[in-house]
Amino acid sequence: MNEEDKNKNRITITIFGQQYKIIGKASSNYMRMVAGYVDEKMKDIAEANPRLDTIKIAVLSAVNIADEYLRLKQEYDELLKLIEEDEG
């Protein structure tokens, strides 16, 4: 095991009833929080659309999460622009 591998956390998480082993530099708590968020999104979509299969639920969850991210990024960029204008 090299030095970089020693600095990574390894955990097992459950998303939508499936277990996954994940490895990352983030804290175990953070990785669990991310997994919990994805699990919650998938459950919400499955509940609203009970006839969808797991793949479609996963894709719709990814689309919803990407939409949230892009909206927040746009707001963040707009705020940075306002701050730069105030400082300039």
Residue pairs with C-beta under 8 A, 6 or more apart in sequence:
7 25
8 23
8 24
8 25
9 23
9 24
9 25
9 26
9 27
9 28
9 31
10 21
10 22
10 23
11 21
11 22
11 28
11 31
11 32
12 19
12 20
12 21
12 22
13 19
13 20
13 22
13 31
13 32
13 35
14 20
14 35
14 39
15 35
15 38
15 39
15 42
16 39
16 42
16 43
16 46
16 54
16 57
16 58
20 35
22 31
22 35
24 31
26 34
37 65
38 61
38 65
41 61
41 64
41 65
42 57
42 58
42 61
45 52
45 57
45 60
45 61
45 64
46 52
46 57
49 56
49 57
49 60
52 60
